Amino acid sequence: MRKILFIGLSLLLVPLVSLAASNFKEGVEYQLIEPPQPTQDPARIEVVEMFWYGCPHCYQLEPFVKEWKKTQAEDVDFVQMPAMLGPRWELLARAYYTAEILDVLDKVHTPLFETIHEKRKSFRNEADLQKFFAEYGVDEETFRNTYRSFAVVTKVNRSRQLTQRYGVTGVPAIVVNGRYRTSPGTAGSKALTFKVVDELIARERDALVSTNAQ
């Protein structure tokens, strides 16, 4: 009898848990992106963080990003992308893509944030960035050739286009599968941001399952 009662109570709790997981509302904690933007792989769920190294809020979000990545599901692709909201954003966007192409992003990403926000050092030009990259084993010629390369220019131009297409007007901003946009400001806090993201991921996962079942 007790076992039957326990099962019954458990079943009653299921809708309550689902309801609690659906508390976030369109236009409040997140916005729809119209029209939805294509992702790199339609069979997976893409999460894009739009950021800028010069943004203190992006720096403060980094610990939350790192913690969330530890729980990232296997069907989720997480991408960090420097936003392009003005000409002065290009310098540090190029720095990001230079590091990515040279495969030193893991080495320089956090130190670049820390140099700007903890050490209060500004990067005014390419030469400043070259000196910084030299501290991580990148020689001057390699840095210069990569920083000025067609590949970096192409990536920066794509960031500029997606910043506009995603409707991003400030950073940090998180885009889920090209369909939804949220941020600490809209979610209510940095911690809540990734709760919103997780719910939107679950929604997209359900949509993929339904599509594949047809």
PAZAPA-4460 file (N, C-alpha, C; in steps of 0.05 Angstrom, whole numbers, plus 32768, in hexadecimal, padded with zeros to 4 digits):
% residues 214
    n_x    n_y    n_z   ca_x   ca_y   ca_z    c_x    c_y    c_z   seq   type   mol
   8011   7FE8   8000   8000   8000   8000   8011   8019   8000     1      M     A
   8026   8019   8011   8038   8030   8012   8046   8034   7FF7     2      R     A
   804E   801D   7FEB   805C   801F   7FD1   804A   802B   7FBC     3      K     A
   8031   8023   7FBC   801E   802E   7FA8   8019   804C   7FAD     4      I     A
   8017   8054   7FC6   8014   8070   7FCE   802C   8080   7FC5     5      L     A
   8044   8075   7FC9   805C   8083   7FC1   805D   8088   7FA3     6      F     A
   8056   8073   7F94   8056   8076   7F76   8042   808B   7F6E     7      I     A
   802B   808A   7F7B   8016   809E   7F74   801F   80BA   7F79     8      G     A
   802C   80BF   7F90   8036   80D9   7F96   804C   80E2   7F83     9      L     A
   805D   80CE   7F7B   8072   80D4   7F68   8067   80DE   7F4D    10      S     A
   8052   80D0   7F44   8045   80D8   7F2B   8039   80F4   7F2D    11      L     A
   802E   80FA   7F44   8023   8115   7F48   8038   812B   7F47    12      L     A
   8050   8124   7F4F   8066   8137   7F50   8071   813E   7F35    13      L     A
   806E   812B   7F22   807A   812F   7F07   8071   8149   7EFA    14      V     A
   8056   814E   7EF8   804D   8167   7EEC   8058   8180   7EFA    15      P     A
   805B   817D   7F15   8064   8194   7F24   8081   819B   7F1D    16      L     A
   8091   8186   7F1A   80AD   818A   7F12   80AF   8196   7EF7    17      V     A
   809F   818C   7EE4   809E   8196   7EC9   8096   81B3   7EC8    18      S     A
   8082   81B9   7ED9   8078   81D5   7EDA   808D   81E8   7EE4    19      L     A
   809C   81DE   7EF9   80B1   81EF   7F04   80C7   81F4   7EF1    20      A     A
   80CB   81E1   7EDE   80E1   81E3   7ECB   80D9   81F4   7EB3    21      A     A
   80BF   81FD   7EB3   80B6   820D   7E9C   80AD   8229   7EA6    22      S     A
   80BA   8234   7EB9   80B3   824E   7EC4   80BC   8265   7EB3    23      N     A
   80CE   8261   7EA1   80DA   8277   7E92   80C8   827E   7E7A    24      F     A
   80C4   8297   7E75   80B1   82A0   7E61   80BF   82B0   7E4B    25      K     A
   80B4   82AC   7E33   80BD   82BC   7E1C   80B7   82D9   7E21    26      E     A
   80CB   82EA   7E1B   80C7   8307   7E1F   80CE   8310   7E3B    27      G     A
   80D4   82FD   7E4D   80DC   8303   7E68   80F8   82FA   7E6D    28      V     A
   80FB   82DF   7E70   8116   82D4   7E74   8125   82CE   7E5B    29      E     A
   8117   82CD   7E44   8124   82C8   7E2A   8113   82D5   7E14    30      Y     A
   8120   82D8   7DFD   8112   82E2   7DE5   8115   82CE   7DCE    31      Q     A
   8101   82CE   7DBD   8103   82BF   7DA4   8114   82CE   7D90    32      L     A
   8123   82C0   7D81   8132   82CC   7D6B   8122   82C8   7D51    33      I     A
   811B   82DE   7D45   810B   82DC   7D2C   8119   82EA   7D15    34      E     A
   811E   82DB   7CFF   8119   82BF   7CFC   812E   82AE   7D0A    35      P     A
   8128   8295   7D10   813D   8284   7D1C   8155   8281   7D0A    36      P     A
   816C   827F   7D15   8185   827E   7D06   818F   8261   7D04    37      Q     A
   819B   825A   7CED   81A5   823E   7CEB   81BD   823A   7CFD    38      P     A
   81C1   8221   7D05   81D7   8219   7D16   81EB   8209   7D06    39      T     A
   8202   8203   7D11   8216   81F4   7D03   820E   81D7   7CFD    40      Q     A
   81FF   81CB   7D10   81F6   81AF   7D0D   81D9   81AD   7D16    41      D     A
   81C6   81AA   7D03   81AA   81A9   7D0B   81A3   8191   7D1C    42      P     A
   81B4   817D   7D1D   81AF   8165   7D2D   81B7   8168   7D4A    43      A     A
   81C4   817F   7D50   81CD   8184   7D6C   81C1   819F   7D75    44      R     A
   81C5   81A4   7D8F   81BB   81BD   7D9B   81D3   81D0   7D9F    45      I     A
   81D2   81E7   7D94   81E8   81FA   7D95   81E2   8211   7DA9    46      E     A
   81F5   8215   7DBB   81F3   822C   7DCE   820A   823E   7DC9    47      V     A
   8204   8257   7DC3   8219   826B   7DBC   8219   8281   7DD1    48      V     A
   8230   8286   7DDD   8233   829D   7DEF   8240   82B3   7DE0    49      E     A
   8232   82CA   7DDD   823D   82E2   7DD0   8249   82F2   7DE7    50      M     A
   8263   82FA   7DE3   8271   8308   7DF8   8285   831C   7DEC    51      F     A
   8291   832B   7DFE   82A7   833D   7DF6   82BA   833E   7E0D    52      W     A
   82D4   833B   7E07   82E8   833B   7E1C   82E8   8354   7E2D    53      Y     A
   82E0   836A   7E21   82E0   8383   7E30   82C8   8387   7E43    54      G     A
   82B5   8374   7E42   829C   8376   7E52   82A0   836A   7E6E    55      C     A
   829D   8379   7E83   82A0   836E   7E9E   828B   8359   7EA5    56      P     A
   8273   835C   7E9A   825D   8349   7E9F   8264   832E   7E92    57      H     A
   8271   832E   7E7B   8279   8315   7E6E   828F   8308   7E7F    58      C     A
   82A1   8317   7E8A   82B5   830C   7E9C   82A9   8300   7EB4    59      Y     A
   8296   830D   7EC0   8289   8303   7ED8   8278   82EA   7ED2    60      Q     A
   826F   82E7   7EB9   825F   82CF   7EB2   8271   82B7   7EAD    61      L     A
   828B   82BB   7EA9   829D   82A5   7EA2   829C   828D   7EB6    62      E     A
   829C   8292   7ED0   829A   827B   7EE3   8281   826B   7EDF    63      P     A
   826B   8278   7ED9   8251   826B   7ED5   8252   825A   7EBB    64      F     A
   825F   8266   7EA6   8263   8257   7E8D   8273   823E   7E92    65      V     A
   8288   8240   7EA0   829A   8228   7EA5   828B   8213   7EB5    66      K     A
   827B   821B   7EC9   826C   8207   7ED8   8257   81FA   7EC8    67      E     A
   8249   820A   7EB7   8234   81FF   7EA6   823F   81EB   7E92    68      W     A
   8257   81F1   7E87   8263   81E0   7E73   8268   81C4   7E7F    69      K     A
   826D   81C2   7E99   8272   81A8   7EA5   825A   8196   7EA4    70      K     A
   8242   81A2   7EA2   8229   8193   7EA2   821D   8191   7E86    71      T     A
   822C   819B   7E72   8222   819D   7E57   821C   8181   7E4C    72      Q     A
   8205   817D   7E41   81FD   8163   7E36   820C   815D   7E1C    73      A     A
   820D   8143   7E15   821C   813B   7DFE   8211   8145   7DE3    74      E     A
   81F7   814C   7DE3   81EB   8155   7DCA   81EC   8174   7DC7    75      D     A
   81FB   8181   7DD9   81FD   819E   7DD8   8218   81A7   7DD0    76      V     A
   8219   81BA   7DBD   8232   81C7   7DB4   8233   81E3   7DBF    77      D     A
   8247   81E9   7DD0   824A   8204   7DDB   825F   8213   7DCC    78      F     A
   8258   822B   7DC4   826A   823C   7DB4   826B   8258   7DC1    79      V     A
   8283   8261   7DC5   8287   827D   7DCD   828E   828E   7DB5    80      Q     A
   8280   82A4   7DB2   8283   82B4   7D9A   8285   82D2   7DA2    81      M     A
   829B   82DF   7D9B   829D   82FC   7DA1   8288   830B   7D91    82      P     A
   8279   831B   7D9F   8264   832C   7D92   8272   8343   7D84    83      A     A
   8264   834E   7D70   826E   8366   7D62   8259   837C   7D63    84      M     A
   825B   838D   7D77   8247   83A2   7D7A   8253   83BE   7D74    85      L     A
   826A   83BE   7D67   8277   83D7   7D60   8293   83D3   7D56    86      G     A
   829F   83E6   7D49   82BA   83E3   7D3E   82CF   83DC   7D53    87      P     A
   82CD   83E8   7D6B   82E2   83E3   7D7F   82E1   83C6   7D8A    88      R     A
   82CC   83B7   7D84   82CA   839C   7D8E   82DB   8389   7D7C    89      W     A
   82E3   8392   7D65   82F0   8380   7D52   830C   8377   7D5C    90      E     A
   831A   8389   7D69   8335   8382   7D73   8335   8369   7D84    91      L     A
   8324   8368   7D97   8323   8351   7DA9   8315   8338   7D9D    92      L     A
   8303   833E   7D8A   82F7   8327   7D7B   830D   8319   7D6B    93      A     A
   831E   8329   7D5F   8334   831D   7D4F   8347   830E   7D62    94      R     A
   834B   8318   7D7A   835C   830A   7D8D   8350   82EE   7D93    95      A     A
   8336   82ED   7D97   8329   82D3   7D9D   832D   82BF   7D86    96      Y     A
   8328   82C8   7D6D   832A   82B6   7D57   8347   82AF   7D50    97      Y     A
   8359   82C1   7D56   8376   82BB   7D52   837E   82A5   7D65    98      T     A
   8375   82A7   7D7E   837B   8292   7D92   836E   8278   7D8A    99      A     A
   8356   8279   7D80   8348   8260   7D77   8357   8252   7D61   100      E     A
   835F   8261   7D4D   836C   8255   7D36   8388   824A   7D3E   101      I     A
   8395   8258   7D50   83B0   824F   7D59   83AE   823A   7D6E   102      L     A
   8396   8232   7D76   8391   821E   7D8A   839E   8225   7DA5   103      D     A
   839C   823E   7DAC   83A5   8247   7DC7   838F   8254   7DD7   104      V     A
   8376   824F   7DCE   835F   825C   7DDB   835D   8254   7DF9   105      L     A
   8362   823A   7DFF   8361   8231   7E1A   8376   823F   7E2C   106      D     A
   838C   8247   7E20   83A1   8254   7E2F   839C   8272   7E33   107      K     A
   8390   827F   7E1F   838F   829D   7E21   8373   82A8   7E27   108      V     A
   835E   8298   7E25   8343   82A3   7E28   833F   82B0   7E44   109      H     A
   8343   82A0   7E59   833F   82AB   7E74   8354   82C1   7E7B   110      T     A
   836E   82BD   7E75   8381   82D2   7E7A   837B   82EC   7E6B   111      P     A
   836F   82EB   7E54   8368   8303   7E45   8353   8313   7E55   112      L     A
   833F   8304   7E5E   832B   8311   7E6F   8337   831D   7E88   113      F     A
   8349   830D   7E95   8355   8316   7EAE   8367   832E   7EAA   114      E     A
   8375   832F   7E94   8387   8345   7E8E   8377   835F   7E8C   115      T     A
   8360   835E   7E80   834F   8376   7E7C   8341   837E   7E96   116      I     A
   8336   836A   7EA5   8324   8371   7EBB   8332   836F   7ED6   117      H     A
   8347   8360   7ED9   8355   835F   7EF2   836E   8370   7EF2   118      E     A
   837D   836F   7EDD   8396   837E   7EDB   8391   839A   7ED0   119      K     A
   8379   839F   7EC6   8370   83B9   7EBB   8382   83C2   7EA4   120      R     A
   838A   83AF   7E94   839B   83B5   7E7D   8389   83B6   7E64   121      K     A
   838C   83CA   7E54   837C   83CC   7E3B   838D   83C3   7E23   122      S     A
   8380   83B8   7E0F   838C   83B1   7DF6   8383   83C5   7DE2   123      F     A
   8396   83D6   7DD9   838F   83EC   7DC7   8393   83E5   7DAA   124      R     A
   83A3   83D2   7DA4   83AA   83CC   7D88   83B5   83AF   7D85   125      N     A
   83BB   83A9   7D6C   83C6   838E   7D66   83E0   8389   7D75   126      E     A
   83F1   839D   7D77   840B   839A   7D84   8407   8392   7DA2   127      A     A
   83F4   839D   7DAF   83EF   8396   7DCB   83E7   8379   7DCD   128      D     A
   83D6   8370   7DBB   83CD   8354   7DBB   83E5   8341   7DB4   129      L     A
   83F6   834A   7DA2   840D   8339   7D9B   841F   8334   7DB3   130      Q     A
   8423   8348   7DC3   8434   8345   7DDB   8426   8332   7DEE   131      K     A
   840C   8334   7DF1   83FD   8322   7E03   8400   8305   7DF9   132      F     A
   83FB   8300   7DDF   83FD   82E5   7DD4   8419   82DA   7DD7   133      F     A
   842E   82EB   7DD6   8449   82E2   7DD8   844E   82D5   7DF4   134      A     A
   843F   82DE   7E08   8442   82D2   7E23   8438   82B5   7E23   135      E     A
   842A   82AD   7E0F   841F   8292   7E0E   842B   8282   7DF7   136      Y     A
   8443   828B   7DEF   8453   827B   7DDB   844D   8280   7DBE   137      G     A
   843E   8295   7DB7   8438   829B   7D9B   844B   82B0   7D91   138      V     A
   845B   82A8   7D7D   846F   82BB   7D74   8462   82D2   7D63   139      D     A
   8470   82E7   7D60   8465   82FF   7D54   845B   82FA   7D37   140      E     A
   846A   82EC   7D27   8462   82E8   7D0B   8449   82D7   7D09   141      E     A
   8448   82C2   7D19   8431   82B0   7D19   8418   82BF   7D22   142      T     A
   841B   82CF   7D37   8404   82DF   7D40   83FB   82F2   7D2B   143      F     A
   840D   8301   7D1F   8406   8316   7D0C   83F9   8309   7CF3   144      R     A
   8404   82F3   7CE9   83F9   82E7   7CD1   83DD   82DC   7CD7   145      N     A
   83D8   82D1   7CEE   83BE   82C6   7CF5   83AA   82DC   7CFB   146      T     A
   83B2   82F0   7D0A   83A1   8306   7D12   8396   8315   7CF9   147      Y     A
   83A7   8317   7CE4   839F   8325   7CCC   8394   8313   7CB6   148      R     A
   8391   82F9   7CBC   838A   82E6   7CA8   836D   82E8   7C9F   149      S     A
   8368   82DD   7C87   834D   82DC   7C7C   833B   82CC   7C8E   150      F     A
   8345   82B7   7C9A   8335   82A6   7CAC   832A   82B6   7CC3   151      A     A
   833B   82C6   7CD0   8332   82D6   7CE7   831E   82EB   7CDE   152      V     A
   8324   82F8   7CC7   8311   830D   7CBD   82F6   8300   7CB7   153      V     A
   82F6   82E8   7CAC   82DD   82DA   7CA5   82CD   82D4   7CBF   154      T     A
   82DB   82CB   7CD3   82CE   82C4   7CED   82C2   82DD   7CFA   155      K     A
   82D1   82F3   7CF9   82C8   830C   7D05   82AF   8316   7CF6   156      V     A
   82AF   8314   7CDB   8298   831D   7CCC   8280   830C   7CD2   157      N     A
   8284   82F2   7CD6   826E   82E0   7CDD   8263   82E8   7CF9   158      R     A
   8274   82EF   7D0C   826B   82F8   7D26   825B   8311   7D23   159      S     A
   8263   8323   7D12   8255   833C   7D0E   8239   8336   7D03   160      R     A
   8237   8324   7CF0   821D   831D   7CE4   820B   8310   7CF9   161      Q     A
   8216   82FD   7D08   8205   82EE   7D1C   81FD   8300   7D33   162      L     A
   820E   8313   7D3B   8206   8326   7D50   81EC   8334   7D48   163      T     A
   81EA   833B   7D2E   81D2   8349   7D24   81BB   8335   7D21   164      Q     A
   81C0   831E   7D16   81AB   830B   7D11   819F   8300   7D2B   165      R     A
   81AF   82FD   7D3F   81A5   82F4   7D59   8197   830A   7D69   166      Y     A
   8199   8323   7D5F   818C   8339   7D6D   819B   8341   7D86   167      G     A
   81B5   833C   7D88   81C4   8342   7DA0   81CB   8360   7DA1   168      V     A
   81C3   836D   7DB7   81C9   8389   7DBA   81DB   838E   7DD2   169      T     A
   81E1   837A   7DE1   81F2   837C   7DF8   81FD   8361   7DFF   170      G     A
   8213   8360   7E0E   821F   8347   7E16   8223   8346   7E34   171      V     A
   8224   832E   7E40   8223   8314   7E33   8206   830D   7E2A   172      P     A
   8204   82FD   7E15   81EB   82F3   7E0C   81EE   82D6   7E04   173      A     A
   81DA   82C6   7E0A   81DB   82A9   7E04   81C5   82A3   7DEF   174      I     A
   81CD   8296   7DDA   81BB   828E   7DC5   81B8   8270   7DC4   175      V     A
   81A0   8266   7DC6   819B   8249   7DC7   818F   8240   7DAC   176      V     A
   819F   8230   7D9E   8197   8224   7D85   818C   8237   7D70   177      N     A
   8196   824F   7D70   818E   8263   7D5C   8172   826D   7D5F   178      G     A
   8164   8264   7D75   8148   826B   7D78   8141   827D   7D90   179      R     A
   8152   827B   7DA5   814C   828A   7DBE   8165   829A   7DC6   180      Y     A
   815F   82B0   7DD3   8175   82C1   7DDE   816F   82C8   7DFB   181      R     A
   8183   82C5   7E0C   8180   82CD   7E28   819A   82DA   7E31   182      T     A
   8199   82E3   7E4A   81B1   82F0   7E55   81AD   82F3   7E73   183      S     A
   81C1   82F9   7E83   81BD   82FD   7E9F   81A9   8313   7EA5   184      P     A
   81A8   8327   7E94   8195   833D   7E98   8178   8334   7E95   185      G     A
   8173   8324   7E80   8158   831B   7E7B   8150   8303   7E8D   186      T     A
   8163   82F2   7E93   815E   82DB   7EA4   815A   82E2   7EC1   187      A     A
   8167   82F8   7EC9   8164   8301   7EE5   817D   8300   7EF5   188      G     A
   8190   82EF   7EED   81AA   82ED   7EFA   81BC   82DB   7EE9   189      S     A
   81D6   82DB   7EF0   81E9   82CA   7EE2   81E3   82AD   7EE6   190      K     A
   81DC   82A6   7EFF   81D6   828A   7F05   81BD   8280   7EF6   191      A     A
   81A8   8291   7EF5   818F   828A   7EE8   8193   8288   7EC9   192      L     A
   81A6   8295   7EBE   81AA   8295   7EA2   81AC   8279   7E97   193      T     A
   81BB   8268   7EA4   81BF   824D   7E9A   81A8   823A   7EA1   194      F     A
   8198   8242   7EB4   817F   8233   7EB9   816C   8238   7EA1   195      K     A
   816B   8250   7E98   815B   8257   7E80   8166   8248   7E68   196      V     A
   8180   8249   7E65   818D   823B   7E4F   8187   821D   7E4F   197      V     A
   8188   8211   7E66   8183   81F4   7E69   8166   81EE   7E61   198      D     A
   8153   81FF   7E69   8137   81FA   7E62   8133   81FD   7E43   199      E     A
   8140   8210   7E37   813E   8214   7E1A   814B   81FD   7E0B   200      L     A
   8161   81F3   7E16   816E   81DB   7E0A   815B   81C3   7E0B   201      I     A
   814E   81BF   7E22   813B   81A9   7E25   8124   81AC   7E11   202      A     A
   811B   81C4   7E0C   8106   81C9   7DF9   810F   81C2   7DDD   203      R     A
   8127   81CA   7DD6   8132   81C4   7DBB   8137   81A6   7DB8   204      E     A
   813F   8199   7DCE   8144   817C   7DCD   8129   816D   7DC7   205      R     A
   8114   8176   7DD4   80FA   816A   7DD0   80F1   816E   7DB3   206      D     A
   80F7   8186   7DA8   80EF   818C   7D8C   80FF   817A   7D79   207      A     A
   8118   8175   7D7F   8128   8164   7D6E   811E   8147   7D6E   208      L     A
   8117   813E   7D86   810C   8123   7D89   80F2   8120   7D79   209      V     A
   80E1   8134   7D7B   80C8   8133   7D6D   80CC   8133   7D4F   210      S     A
   80DF   8143   7D46   80E5   8145   7D29   80F0   812A   7D1F   211      T     A
   8102   811E   7D2E   810E   8105   7D26   80FA   80EE   7D26   212      N     A
   80E6   80F0   7D37   80D2   80DB   7D3A   80BE   80DB   7D23   213      A     A
   80BD   80F1   7D14   80A9   80F4   7CFE   80B2   80E4   7CE5   214      Q     A
***
